[in-house]
Amino acid sequence: MKLIKWLLFAPIVLIGLGVLGTELNKAYWDSKVKALCEKEGGVTVFEKMEISISDYPDIKLSSNNQLIMPSERNAKPEDPFFYRYRMDYLHRGFVDVVRHEQSIIRGQDRKVLSTHISFGRGGGDFPTGFHPSHYSCKDRDENTRIYGSTVIVKGE
C-alpha cells in the first residue's frame, strides 16, 4: 500500500519541484534584467532636430504626424534620418536575455541623435506548451515617447 501511495505522490512532487525550479530561475533572470535596465537602460537624446515638410516633401509621416524612418539598410541617400537597430544576446538557452539598442541617425553626417537601450528576458517557463513568458524594462512607453521626440516635424 505504501508503494502505491508513493507511486501516486512522486509525480506530483516532481512536477511541483520542476515548477518551483523554473519560477526561481525566471526570478533570478528577471532580477538581472531589472538591474541592467536600471544601470544602462533608457533613452539618451544627444540632439533634438526640427524639420519642415516643405524642406523634405518626400518624408513619410504616420496618421498622428510622427516621422516614419527607414532602417539603416533601407535608407536612401536623400533620407534626412534613419534608425539603426541592434540586438545582442547576453544569455541564450532555456532562458534568453537580450539587449536592444535603437539609434536615430541624421543622414547627412551620420551623427547619432538619440539612443534607446532596453533589456528583456524570454522563456524559462515550465514546459507546458503555452506561449513563453517574458520580462522587460519598465517605462517603455515613456522612453519611446521621449525617443520619438528627437525629430520634430513642422507643417511648413
Backbone as a chain_set.jsonl record, in Angstrom:
{"seq": "MKLIKWLLFAPIVLIGLGVLGTELNKAYWDSKVKALCEKEGGVTVFEKMEISISDYPDIKLSSNNQLIMPSERNAKPEDPFFYRYRMDYLHRGFVDVVRHEQSIIRGQDRKVLSTHISFGRGGGDFPTGFHPSHYSCKDRDENTRIYGSTVIVKGE", "coords": {"N": [[0.817, -1.2, 0.0], [1.98, 1.235, 0.761], [3.78, 1.578, -1.306], [2.127, 2.033, -3.52], [0.961, 4.475, -2.779], [3.267, 6.055, -2.782], [3.998, 5.86, -5.489], [1.906, 7.266, -6.644], [2.152, 9.744, -5.444], [4.775, 10.652, -5.959], [5.079, 11.663, -8.731], [3.623, 14.062, -8.5], [5.111, 15.481, -6.629], [7.525, 15.722, -8.045], [6.712, 17.254, -10.276], [5.912, 19.566, -8.93], [8.391, 20.393, -7.844], [9.728, 20.88, -10.235], [8.238, 23.04, -11.314], [8.664, 24.918, -9.27], [11.464, 25.198, -9.447], [11.772, 26.278, -12.079], [10.392, 28.687, -11.795], [11.923, 29.993, -9.834], [14.298, 30.251, -11.277], [13.461, 31.957, -13.366], [12.855, 34.212, -11.816], [15.396, 34.862, -10.907], [16.693, 35.595, -13.347], [15.006, 37.678, -14.137], [15.577, 39.535, -12.137], [18.215, 40.111, -12.819], [17.798, 41.316, -15.349], [16.29, 43.538, -14.546], [18.237, 44.917, -13.04], [20.088, 45.496, -15.074], [18.499, 47.171, -16.658], [18.149, 49.349, -14.92], [20.781, 50.19, -14.669], [21.805, 50.657, -17.306], [19.737, 51.016, -19.106], [17.223, 52.899, -20.989], [16.61, 56.168, -22.459], [18.763, 58.234, -24.316], [19.107, 61.42, -25.402], [20.939, 63.1, -27.627], [20.867, 65.212, -29.373], [18.252, 67.311, -30.415], [16.1, 67.73, -33.229], [14.463, 69.882, -35.503], [12.424, 69.675, -38.272], [11.142, 70.669, -41.465], [8.243, 70.063, -43.396], [8.141, 71.218, -45.873], [10.822, 71.437, -46.531], [11.53, 68.799, -46.799], [9.834, 67.208, -48.824], [9.276, 64.542, -49.506], [9.147, 63.111, -47.209], [7.956, 60.68, -44.9], [5.053, 60.393, -42.93], [3.247, 59.322, -40.026], [-0.237, 58.702, -39.136], [-0.637, 60.309, -36.902], [1.117, 62.361, -37.269], [3.771, 61.638, -36.826], [7.183, 61.014, -37.525], [8.112, 58.627, -39.908], [10.657, 56.531, -40.059], [13.148, 55.109, -42.171], [14.925, 51.968, -41.954], [18.457, 51.583, -41.342], [19.51, 49.955, -43.314], [17.632, 50.215, -45.359], [17.638, 52.879, -45.961], [17.767, 55.741, -48.066], [20.085, 57.86, -49.867], [19.039, 60.462, -49.814], [17.376, 60.52, -47.606], [16.598, 62.165, -44.618], [16.874, 61.158, -42.043], [17.465, 58.077, -40.334], [17.028, 54.857, -38.768], [18.976, 52.775, -36.636], [19.21, 49.487, -35.615], [20.062, 47.184, -33.13], [20.511, 43.979, -31.769], [21.578, 42.091, -29.097], [22.392, 38.987, -27.741], [22.644, 38.274, -24.407], [22.469, 36.108, -22.849], [21.806, 32.825, -23.764], [19.625, 30.088, -24.201], [17.642, 27.947, -22.217], [16.508, 30.069, -21.016], [16.392, 33.215, -22.479], [18.246, 36.188, -22.596], [18.236, 39.467, -23.628], [19.741, 42.335, -25.129], [18.579, 45.335, -26.37], [19.192, 47.843, -28.731], [18.477, 50.881, -30.128], [19.008, 53.443, -32.424], [18.607, 56.819, -33.524], [19.657, 58.326, -36.423], [21.184, 61.004, -38.112], [21.038, 61.553, -41.54], [22.774, 63.059, -43.307], [25.289, 63.56, -42.029], [25.698, 61.346, -40.51], [25.455, 61.416, -37.755], [24.712, 60.33, -34.492], [21.682, 60.92, -33.047], [19.953, 60.197, -30.973], [19.588, 57.537, -28.593], [18.099, 54.498, -27.668], [18.017, 52.161, -25.183], [17.238, 48.94, -24.096], [16.352, 46.012, -22.177], [15.554, 42.516, -22.057], [13.901, 39.488, -20.964], [13.15, 36.262, -22.077], [11.209, 33.3, -22.08], [12.012, 30.32, -20.122], [10.037, 29.04, -18.759], [8.034, 26.505, -17.105], [7.726, 23.517, -18.899], [4.943, 23.582, -20.708], [3.741, 23.967, -23.104], [2.429, 26.281, -23.596], [2.507, 29.769, -24.614], [5.683, 31.264, -24.162], [6.7, 33.124, -21.245], [7.667, 36.565, -20.568], [9.877, 39.276, -19.682], [10.647, 42.689, -19.286], [12.29, 45.939, -19.468], [10.81, 48.503, -17.481], [8.65, 51.433, -17.924], [8.594, 51.677, -20.667], [6.873, 52.828, -22.578], [7.042, 55.573, -21.975], [9.768, 55.997, -22.453], [9.835, 55.447, -25.199], [8.251, 57.539, -26.154], [9.831, 59.786, -25.494], [12.128, 59.178, -26.959], [11.012, 59.217, -29.511], [10.559, 61.916, -29.777], [12.833, 63.066, -30.676], [13.135, 63.96, -33.296], [11.324, 66.521, -34.559], [8.577, 67.265, -36.485], [7.593, 69.911, -38.431], [4.812, 71.633, -39.863], [5.155, 73.5, -42.015]], "CA": [[0.0, 0.0, 0.0], [2.88, 2.386, 0.783], [4.364, 1.697, -2.64], [1.11, 2.648, -4.391], [0.873, 5.889, -2.397], [4.491, 6.7, -3.248], [3.923, 5.941, -6.952], [0.941, 8.32, -6.97], [2.612, 11.005, -4.87], [6.07, 11.046, -6.536], [4.966, 12.585, -9.877], [3.137, 15.369, -8.052], [6.262, 16.138, -6.004], [8.476, 16.056, -9.107], [6.156, 18.373, -11.046], [5.995, 20.738, -8.054], [9.792, 20.821, -7.804], [10.039, 21.44, -11.557], [7.619, 24.369, -11.396], [9.39, 25.781, -8.333], [12.784, 25.463, -10.019], [11.687, 27.201, -13.222], [9.973, 30.008, -11.308], [13.093, 30.604, -9.19], [15.22, 30.593, -12.356], [12.921, 33.174, -14.01], [13.016, 35.324, -10.875], [16.82, 35.211, -10.939], [16.991, 36.33, -14.583], [14.251, 38.938, -14.092], [16.321, 40.483, -11.299], [19.365, 40.538, -13.634], [17.289, 42.249, -16.359], [15.93, 44.774, -13.841], [19.478, 45.61, -12.71], [20.624, 46.038, -16.329], [17.633, 48.295, -17.044], [18.454, 50.483, -14.048], [22.156, 50.622, -14.885], [22.132, 51.086, -18.662], [18.556, 51.188, -19.94], [16.595, 54.209, -21.112], [16.824, 56.976, -23.655], [19.706, 59.35, -24.267], [18.935, 62.305, -26.553], [22.141, 63.925, -27.77], [20.494, 66.434, -30.098], [16.904, 67.323, -30.993], [16.054, 68.391, -34.533], [13.172, 70.267, -36.077], [12.478, 69.714, -39.733], [9.938, 71.174, -42.102], [7.742, 69.251, -44.509], [8.487, 71.893, -47.124], [12.228, 71.119, -46.83], [11.613, 67.371, -47.14], [8.481, 66.863, -49.274], [9.096, 63.094, -49.634], [9.198, 62.494, -45.885], [6.753, 59.896, -44.581], [4.519, 60.644, -41.594], [2.133, 58.476, -39.598], [-1.504, 59.423, -39.029], [-0.561, 61.315, -35.845], [2.183, 63.29, -37.658], [5.08, 61.176, -36.374], [8.094, 60.665, -38.598], [8.361, 57.213, -40.165], [12.045, 56.465, -40.515], [13.601, 53.83, -42.71], [16.062, 51.364, -41.262], [19.741, 51.936, -41.946], [19.672, 49.146, -44.525], [16.702, 50.675, -46.399], [17.72, 54.336, -46.124], [18.304, 56.289, -49.318], [20.979, 58.999, -49.569], [18.288, 61.694, -49.567], [16.619, 60.439, -46.353], [17.244, 63.006, -43.615], [17.11, 60.385, -40.835], [17.174, 56.646, -40.378], [17.311, 54.247, -37.477], [19.855, 51.604, -36.584], [18.763, 48.597, -34.546], [20.984, 46.096, -32.824], [20.059, 43.099, -30.696], [22.649, 41.21, -28.64], [22.021, 38.005, -26.731], [23.539, 38.226, -23.266], [22.371, 34.724, -22.381], [20.946, 32.009, -24.624], [19.356, 28.751, -23.689], [16.277, 27.77, -21.731], [16.121, 31.466, -20.8], [17.141, 34.145, -23.32], [18.312, 37.574, -22.123], [18.604, 40.227, -24.818], [19.933, 43.787, -25.053], [18.104, 46.012, -27.581], [19.665, 49.223, -28.866], [17.989, 51.533, -31.346], [19.506, 54.819, -32.509], [18.18, 57.672, -34.624], [20.875, 58.87, -37.018], [20.991, 62.003, -39.153], [21.579, 61.003, -42.777], [23.827, 63.813, -43.99], [26.602, 63.44, -41.389], [25.703, 60.073, -39.767], [25.554, 61.686, -36.328], [23.69, 59.695, -33.658], [20.92, 61.961, -32.349], [19.446, 59.627, -29.726], [19.714, 56.093, -28.45], [17.187, 53.854, -26.716], [18.536, 50.852, -24.785], [16.38, 48.183, -23.194], [16.72, 44.618, -21.965], [14.4, 41.648, -21.874], [14.041, 38.059, -20.739], [12.099, 35.455, -22.679], [11.299, 31.872, -21.805], [12.316, 29.866, -18.775], [8.822, 28.533, -18.129], [7.839, 25.064, -17.009], [7.256, 23.094, -20.235], [3.51, 23.3, -20.781], [3.253, 24.16, -24.466], [1.862, 27.621, -23.724], [3.43, 30.812, -25.052], [6.619, 31.574, -23.077], [6.56, 34.43, -20.609], [8.764, 37.497, -20.826], [10.04, 40.384, -18.752], [11.49, 43.714, -19.902], [12.394, 47.203, -18.745], [9.576, 49.266, -17.274], [8.633, 52.781, -18.505], [8.891, 51.55, -22.088], [6.08, 53.808, -23.333], [7.621, 56.897, -21.75], [11.037, 56.028, -23.178], [9.535, 55.513, -26.625], [7.772, 58.896, -26.43], [10.993, 60.691, -25.453], [12.963, 58.813, -28.111], [10.308, 59.682, -30.697], [10.551, 63.38, -29.849], [14.143, 63.512, -31.133], [12.914, 64.707, -34.54], [10.001, 67.16, -34.545], [8.214, 67.651, -37.855], [6.733, 71.097, -38.502], [3.968, 71.635, -41.07], [5.689, 74.332, -43.126]], "C": [[0.868, 1.275, 0.0], [3.471, 2.634, -0.596], [3.388, 2.381, -3.595], [0.97, 4.139, -4.071], [2.091, 6.646, -2.923], [4.461, 6.868, -4.758], [2.936, 7.021, -7.401], [1.454, 9.699, -6.541], [3.885, 11.53, -5.544], [5.932, 11.967, -7.751], [4.503, 13.986, -9.483], [4.291, 16.159, -7.431], [7.254, 16.575, -7.079], [7.988, 17.24, -9.946], [6.23, 19.657, -10.211], [7.41, 21.285, -7.965], [10.216, 21.441, -9.144], [9.489, 22.841, -11.718], [8.361, 25.346, -10.488], [10.762, 26.163, -8.898], [12.739, 26.446, -11.175], [11.273, 28.594, -12.768], [11.125, 30.72, -10.604], [14.115, 31.043, -10.24], [14.755, 31.862, -13.077], [13.104, 34.386, -13.101], [14.476, 35.794, -10.845], [17.12, 36.061, -12.168], [16.218, 37.642, -14.659], [14.978, 39.976, -13.242], [17.569, 40.975, -12.035], [18.935, 41.57, -14.674], [16.935, 43.583, -15.704], [17.181, 45.579, -13.502], [20.116, 46.224, -13.96], [19.819, 47.249, -16.792], [17.964, 49.538, -16.222], [19.837, 51.053, -14.328], [22.346, 51.278, -16.251], [20.918, 51.423, -19.532], [18.046, 52.618, -19.98], [16.966, 54.903, -22.403], [17.861, 58.055, -23.371], [19.506, 60.152, -25.543], [20.148, 63.231, -26.581], [21.825, 65.258, -28.445], [19.075, 66.273, -30.631], [16.943, 68.12, -32.285], [14.624, 68.759, -34.86], [13.357, 70.303, -37.578], [11.132, 70.161, -40.266], [9.538, 70.25, -43.248], [8.112, 69.899, -45.836], [9.953, 71.636, -47.516], [12.405, 69.671, -47.285], [10.236, 66.885, -47.6], [8.227, 65.353, -49.388], [9.101, 62.365, -48.295], [7.876, 61.783, -45.591], [6.358, 60.148, -43.132], [3.392, 59.671, -41.297], [0.871, 59.332, -39.482], [-1.485, 60.478, -37.918], [0.674, 62.209, -36.015], [3.557, 62.929, -37.076], [5.908, 60.736, -37.577], [8.249, 59.151, -38.698], [9.742, 57.121, -40.796], [12.355, 55.11, -41.115], [14.721, 53.257, -41.834], [17.344, 51.763, -41.978], [19.934, 51.198, -43.277], [18.805, 49.654, -45.678], [16.778, 52.175, -46.672], [18.332, 54.697, -47.473], [19.193, 57.482, -48.972], [20.225, 60.288, -49.249], [17.451, 61.66, -48.287], [17.326, 61.256, -45.277], [17.619, 62.24, -42.342], [16.852, 58.916, -41.127], [17.457, 56.086, -38.989], [18.198, 53.025, -37.654], [19.399, 50.777, -35.387], [19.772, 47.478, -34.368], [20.431, 45.302, -31.644], [21.198, 42.14, -30.361], [22.107, 40.266, -27.577], [23.079, 38.007, -25.629], [23.559, 36.83, -22.662], [21.403, 33.991, -23.308], [20.773, 30.639, -24.007], [17.896, 28.62, -23.329], [15.648, 29.132, -21.444], [17.007, 32.314, -21.72], [17.08, 35.538, -22.689], [18.932, 38.38, -23.258], [18.768, 41.708, -24.476], [19.507, 44.364, -26.398], [18.668, 47.424, -27.584], [19.185, 49.765, -30.198], [18.432, 52.982, -31.314], [18.877, 55.535, -33.692], [19.428, 58.39, -35.115], [20.506, 59.86, -38.106], [21.719, 61.517, -40.405], [22.785, 61.733, -43.334], [25.211, 63.642, -43.366], [26.738, 62.181, -40.532], [25.886, 60.272, -38.255], [24.395, 61.002, -35.6], [23.006, 60.794, -32.854], [20.364, 61.46, -31.018], [19.571, 58.114, -29.769], [18.744, 55.609, -27.385], [17.719, 52.456, -26.444], [17.541, 50.202, -23.831], [16.852, 46.726, -23.157], [15.455, 43.798, -21.782], [14.792, 40.206, -21.655], [12.869, 37.36, -21.402], [12.315, 34.001, -22.332], [11.601, 31.568, -20.355], [11.135, 29.267, -18.049], [8.841, 27.009, -18.022], [7.227, 24.6, -18.328], [5.783, 22.666, -20.244], [2.975, 23.384, -22.2], [2.607, 25.51, -24.674], [2.94, 28.589, -24.183], [4.369, 31.167, -23.896], [6.402, 32.979, -22.514], [7.773, 35.294, -20.936], [8.769, 38.582, -19.75], [10.953, 41.396, -19.423], [11.487, 44.975, -19.044], [11.028, 47.873, -18.62], [9.708, 50.631, -17.944], [8.937, 52.765, -19.994], [8.129, 52.587, -22.919], [6.658, 55.211, -23.193], [8.947, 57.039, -22.496], [10.809, 56.165, -24.676], [9.062, 56.91, -27.008], [8.945, 59.877, -26.465], [11.876, 60.444, -26.665], [12.332, 59.333, -29.409], [10.276, 61.189, -30.837], [11.909, 63.929, -30.282], [14.002, 64.369, -32.377], [11.474, 65.212, -34.52], [9.723, 67.674, -35.942], [7.226, 68.814, -37.783], [6.0, 71.091, -39.854], [4.545, 72.404, -42.229], [7.123, 74.693, -42.89]], "O": [[0.543, 2.259, -0.665], [3.642, 3.783, -1.003], [3.795, 3.223, -4.396], [0.873, 4.966, -4.978], [1.959, 7.752, -3.449], [4.86, 7.917, -5.265], [3.133, 7.627, -8.454], [1.206, 10.697, -7.217], [4.047, 12.743, -5.681], [6.623, 12.985, -7.8], [4.942, 14.977, -10.066], [4.433, 17.357, -7.675], [7.769, 17.692, -7.022], [8.773, 18.126, -10.285], [6.575, 20.716, -10.734], [7.614, 22.498, -8.005], [10.973, 22.411, -9.173], [10.185, 23.734, -12.201], [8.653, 26.472, -10.89], [11.165, 27.324, -8.828], [13.57, 27.35, -11.253], [11.761, 29.586, -13.31], [11.286, 31.93, -10.761], [14.731, 32.1, -10.098], [15.566, 32.742, -13.366], [13.467, 35.466, -13.568], [14.744, 36.993, -10.767], [17.729, 37.124, -12.054], [16.731, 38.624, -15.195], [14.995, 41.159, -13.583], [17.945, 42.138, -11.89], [19.614, 42.578, -14.869], [17.246, 44.642, -16.249], [17.186, 46.8, -13.66], [20.625, 47.344, -13.911], [20.387, 48.235, -17.261], [18.05, 50.642, -16.759], [20.043, 52.263, -14.235], [22.974, 52.333, -16.35], [21.064, 52.05, -20.582], [18.383, 53.441, -19.129], [17.553, 54.313, -23.309], [17.838, 58.701, -22.323], [19.709, 59.635, -26.642], [20.352, 64.039, -25.675], [22.426, 66.288, -28.138], [18.73, 65.248, -31.218], [17.719, 69.066, -32.422], [13.689, 68.029, -34.528], [14.314, 70.882, -38.092], [10.11, 70.041, -39.59], [10.387, 69.728, -43.97], [8.371, 69.202, -46.816], [10.283, 71.621, -48.702], [13.312, 69.357, -48.057], [9.539, 66.215, -46.838], [7.072, 64.928, -49.369], [9.063, 61.135, -48.256], [6.81, 62.246, -45.995], [7.194, 60.122, -42.229], [2.671, 59.245, -42.198], [0.911, 60.542, -39.704], [-2.243, 61.446, -37.984], [1.207, 62.743, -35.042], [4.398, 63.802, -36.863], [5.383, 60.156, -38.527], [8.487, 58.476, -37.696], [9.963, 57.576, -41.919], [11.883, 54.083, -40.628], [15.37, 53.979, -41.077], [17.298, 52.236, -43.114], [20.458, 51.76, -44.239], [19.192, 49.541, -46.841], [16.055, 52.685, -47.528], [19.27, 54.059, -47.95], [19.061, 58.054, -47.89], [20.722, 61.12, -48.49], [16.868, 62.679, -47.916], [18.519, 61.068, -45.043], [18.561, 62.615, -41.643], [16.116, 58.567, -42.049], [18.05, 56.757, -38.144], [18.168, 52.346, -38.681], [19.224, 51.301, -34.287], [20.266, 46.904, -35.338], [19.952, 45.866, -30.661], [21.719, 41.456, -31.242], [21.446, 40.693, -26.631], [24.26, 37.772, -25.887], [24.541, 36.422, -22.042], [20.313, 34.484, -23.596], [21.681, 30.109, -23.367], [17.019, 29.115, -24.037], [14.443, 29.33, -21.6], [18.227, 32.149, -21.737], [16.012, 36.009, -22.299], [19.993, 38.04, -23.781], [18.039, 42.257, -23.651], [20.004, 43.945, -27.444], [18.63, 48.12, -26.569], [19.447, 49.19, -31.254], [18.26, 53.672, -30.31], [18.642, 54.931, -34.739], [20.164, 58.987, -34.329], [19.626, 59.596, -38.926], [22.881, 61.117, -40.337], [23.732, 61.092, -43.791], [26.206, 63.582, -44.088], [27.773, 61.969, -39.9], [26.409, 59.396, -37.567], [23.245, 61.081, -36.031], [23.647, 61.507, -32.083], [20.31, 62.211, -30.044], [19.649, 57.503, -30.835], [18.59, 56.233, -26.336], [17.859, 51.653, -27.366], [17.066, 50.829, -22.884], [17.639, 46.283, -23.993], [14.411, 44.325, -21.397], [15.851, 39.751, -22.087], [11.728, 37.811, -21.302], [13.446, 33.518, -22.29], [11.471, 32.421, -19.477], [11.213, 29.01, -16.848], [9.562, 26.324, -18.747], [6.296, 25.234, -18.826], [5.432, 21.554, -19.847], [1.868, 22.919, -22.471], [2.266, 25.864, -25.803], [4.13, 28.277, -24.148], [3.911, 31.351, -22.768], [5.977, 33.892, -23.222], [8.763, 34.825, -21.498], [7.797, 38.768, -19.018], [11.932, 41.014, -20.064], [10.783, 45.065, -18.038], [10.204, 47.815, -19.532], [10.769, 50.953, -18.478], [9.478, 53.733, -20.528], [8.683, 53.158, -23.858], [6.753, 55.95, -24.173], [9.217, 58.078, -23.099], [11.514, 56.919, -25.346], [9.428, 57.417, -28.069], [9.035, 60.706, -27.371], [12.32, 61.386, -27.32], [13.032, 59.827, -30.293], [9.991, 61.696, -31.922], [12.114, 65.142, -30.257], [14.673, 65.393, -32.506], [10.528, 64.425, -34.471], [10.517, 68.42, -36.516], [6.169, 68.715, -37.16], [6.524, 70.598, -40.853], [4.415, 71.953, -43.367], [7.729, 75.382, -43.711]]}, "num_chains": 1, "name": "protein.A"}
